[in-house]
Amino acid sequence: MITLKEKTTIAAISELRNKSEEILRELKDHHVVLQKHHKPVAVLFNYKNYEAFEEMLEFAEDYVLGSIALARDKRSKKQDFVELDQW
């Protein structure tokens, strides 16, 4: 297992069997990149960071969808809309 300056720990998948407790301790301060045959295959990070990541993705998705809706609204004309009582 190797820890880099950027708060990243690199571990081989085989180390999960023998050093799982040590790897879990590393998750408090670092995310862990798991490698198989010296190629990255997965990333582990603590649950608090996972929740923040999911929240950020949800915000980004809402922002993108809002931007698309705003662009469509700017391109639309009055005749593109239907009154609710007519629908």
N, C-alpha and C positions, 0 to 999 in steps of 0.2 A: 504494500500500500504506500502511495506517495502523496504527500500534501503539497500543493503549490501555493504561491503567494496570493493568488486571486481567490482564496478561500474555496479551492476545489481539491477534493481528494480523488485520486484515481485508484481503483481497486479491481483486481481480477475477479470474475464471477466465482472462481474456485475459492477465493478468500471468504466468500459469504458463509461457507460451511464452517470454516475454522475460526474466523475472526468476526463473526456476526455482531457480538457485543461491542467490539472495538469500532466497527463500522457504524453501528447505531449511535455510539458516543460522538463520533465525528459529525453526525448529522446536526448536532447542536450548533456547530459553528461553521460547517462547510456543507456544500452539496457533494455528493459522491457520484462519480462517473464510473460505471461498471464496464469493464472491457472483457472481451472474449477474443483470444488470439491477437491481442494488442489492438483491437478495434473497438470503439465505443458502441455499446448496445443498449444501455439504459442509464437513466439518471435518477438518483434518489435524493430527496430533500425533505426536511422536516415538515410536519403537518401544518404548522403556522405559516410557513412559506408557501406551501401548497394552497392553503386557503387564500392568501394574498394573490397568488398567481391566478387562481380561478376568478377572483373578483376583478382583477385587471383585465382578464380575457373577456369577461362579461361586459365590463365598461367599454372596451374596444369594440366589441360586437355591437353594442347599443349605439355607439358613436358612428360607426360605419353605416348601420341601417338608417340612422337618423339623417346622415348626410345624403344617402341615396333617396330617401323620402323627400328631403328638402329640394334636391335637384329635380326630382320628378314634379314636385309642386310648382317649381318655377317655370317648368316647360309646359305645364298644362294650361288649358283654356277653360273658360266658364262652361262651355258646352261639354267638356269632358266629365263634368260632375252631374249627379242625379240627386234631386231633392229627396229627402227621406220619405216624405209623405207621398211621393210619386212612385216610389220603389216598391 
